């Protein structure tokens, strides 16, 4: 039994090192959130057996939990680069025909040839419609639209787009050569009752699940949503020093369990050689 008990410890330490290694590998990935492995003990006894005479049977993985704390911020020269200060995520949608919705903290956005503002995976950033005062009029996924840069002023087709500004409340305003402005909408943001329940799909993107709950959608600064900083990006929340210390501890744990297996093997060999 001691073989299997120590084997569960080996597997746990190996999983722990894999999670830590993934954190270290993504230390420079924009919008990445570190994870931690959580373990629990295994204990079993019959109802008529005293628990004081039963040893544990090892450990098991309870889950790999993501840590959605804010990372550090770095400045950028691009207006469409955005960082969220506080809670919330950007809402992006993959191009047709899939149009799959995902959520990200990676605010690296750029325009395509047809004017769509997309992230590094090609997914389109979503905007919420606003009224003349800049207030959001629809807080649903169905009401969100693709962020598309206009080529000219709606009042004068000859007046080209010269500037786009994004406020801390996510309000996107386009300025044209004739001096006119147009509010395109507010950057759509989402929050969840349990962000730890989101399913990671890679590239610092997540999808909602039953564990995360349904998304709460609104503009920046509303409710639990954080504010938006244009011309900035959020780095990963990985602390290399902390991860290296955890990696050393996981290595020691692996070595200790390997020694326990070696000791059990020697004990078994001694018993088998007894005459």
N, C-alpha and C positions, 0 to 999 in steps of 0.2 A: 504493500500500500504506500510505503514511503516513496517508492519510485514515482508513482502517479501524482502524489502530493507535490513533490519537487518538480515534476514535469509541468504541472500547472503553473508553478512559479516561474519556470523557464519561459513558458509561452507568454505569461503576463509581462515579464521583463522584456521579452522580444517585442511585444506589441507596444510597450511603453517607449522603447527605443525607436521604433518605427514612427510613432506619433511625434516624438521630439525631433527626429531627423527631418520629418516633413516640415515642421515649424522652422527649423534652421534653413532648410532649402528655400523657403519662401520668405525669408527675412527681408528681401528687397522687392517683393511683389506688392504692387499698389493695391490697397484695400483688403489685403489678406488678413484673416483672423486666426489666431493660434488655437490649437486644440489641446485638451488634456485627456488622458486615459484614466477612467475611474474603475476601481476594482472592489470586489466584495469577497468575503470568505465563504467557503462551502462547509456546511455542518449538517450531519445527518445522524439520527439515532432513533431507535424504536420507542414507542410510547412507554414500554415497560423497562427501558434501559436508563440508568442514571447518566445524566449528561456530564457528571463529574468524572466519569471513567471513559469518556469518548474523546478522542483527539479530532481535530479538524481534518478536513480532506482536501485542503488546498485553497486556491483562489480562482475566481472567474472574472471575466471582463463585464462590468455593468454597462459600460457605454463610453464612447468617445465624445466629449462635450466641447463645443466651441465657445470661445471667450470673445464676446462682442464688445470689448472695451475699445475706446478710441485709440488709434495709433497717432504717431507724431505727424506733423504737417510740413509740407515743403511748398515753396512758392513756384509758380509757373508763369510763363510769359503769354500763355494762351487764355483767352476769355472763356472758352468752352471747357477748359479744365476746371472741375469743381470738386470741392471737399465739403462734407457734412460735419459741422461742429455740433455734436450732440447725438441724439438717437435718430433713427430713420434710415431708409435706403432709397436709392434711385430705382425707378421702375423702368425696365427696358423690355422691348418686345422684338422677337426675331422677325425677319422679313417674311412676307407671304411665300408659300402658302401655309407654313406652320404657325406663325404668329404666336409662338410660345412666350409666356410672360415669365420673367425672372427678376430677381432683385439683387442689387450690387452696391458696394461702397466704393468701387473703383470709378472715379469721376473723370477718367481719361476719355474725353469725347472729341470728335472731329467731324467736319461736314463731308458728305460724299458729293459726287459730281452732280447729282440731282437735288442737292440741298438738304437731304436728311442728315440729322445729327446722330451719329452712331458711336458705340463704344468699341473697344478693341476686338470684340467678337463679331462686330457687324450688327449687333442688336440696336434698335432704334430707341432713343430716349423719348419718354412720354411727357406730355404737357397736359395740365388741367385747364379747362376753359375759364376765362375771367370776364367780368362785366366792365363797364366803362371806368369804374373806380379801382379796378385791379383785384376785386374780390372773387374767390373761386365760386363758380356756379354749379359745378358737378363734381362730386367726390367719389366717383365710381370708376372701376376699370373700363367699363363700357363707354364712359364719357371722355376718357383720356384719348388724346390724339398724338400722332408722331410729331416730333419737333422738326419742322421744316423751315429752313431759312428762305425768306422771300427774295426774289431777284430784283424787284422794283417796288416802288410805292403803290399802294392800291388807289391812290388819288392821282398819280401821275406815272404812267408806265415808262416814261423816259428817265425818271429819277431813280438811280441805282441805289442799292443797299450800301451804306458806308460804315455802319457800326452796329454791333449787337452788345447790349449790356445785360447783366444778370444781377439782380439785387440780392441782399441777404435773405429776403423773403421768397426768393426763387422767381420773381417776376422777370420775364424776358421781354425786353423792349428793343425793337429794331428802329434804327435811324436812317433816313434816306437823304439823298443829295439835295433835295428841295427843302430840307429842314424839318420835314414832317416825321412824326413818330407813330409806331404801331405796337400795341401790346399783343404779343403772340400767345401769352398764357403763362402759367406758373409751372415750374418744374415739379412733376408729380413725385411724391414721396410716400413711402409705406412704412408702417411699423406693425409689430405683431404682439399678441398677448404673451407669447413665449418664443423669442427669437432663437433660443437654443434648439428648438424643434425644427428649424429650417433644414432642408436637405441641400447640402453642397453639391453643385454640378460642375465645379471647376471654373478657372479663370475668375475667381472671387465673385461668383454668381451663386445665388441660392434660389430654391423654389419652395413654395409654401406646402405644408403637409397638415394632416390632422393634428399632429402634436403642436405645431406652431400656431394654429388657429387661423382664422381669416384675416387678410390684411386690413389695416386701418389706413385709409388713404386721405391725404390732405396736402396742403402746401407747406413750405418751410416756415417754422416759427409758430405753427398752429398746433395746439394740444401738446402732445409729447414729441413733436417733430423738432429736430435741431435746425439751425440756420445754415445757409449755404454761403460758401466763400468762393467767389469766382477768381480764377487765376491761382488756384492752389490744389494740391493733391494730398490725400491721406495715405501715409505709408502703412506698412503692416504693423501690428501691435506686438511683434515678436521682440523680446529682449534677449539678445544673443548670450549675454553673460548668464542670465537665469537659465536659459536652455542648456548651456554647456554644463552647469552645475547639476541640473536634472539628469543630463545624459550620463554623467559620472556616477550618480546615484543608481541609475538603472543598470549600468554596467556592473556595479558592485553587487546589486541584487541578483543579476544573472549569474555571476561568479559564485555567489553564496549557494544558490540552488544547484548549480553544477557540482559544487563540493558535497552537498547533501546527497546527491545521486551517487557520487563516487564513494561516499562513506557507506551508503546502503549496499552498494555493489560489493565492497570489501567484506561487509558483515555477512552477506549471503554466501560469498565464496568461502569464508571461514567456516560457516556452519556446514556447507557441503563437503568440506575437507575433513570434518571431524569423523573419527572412527570410534 
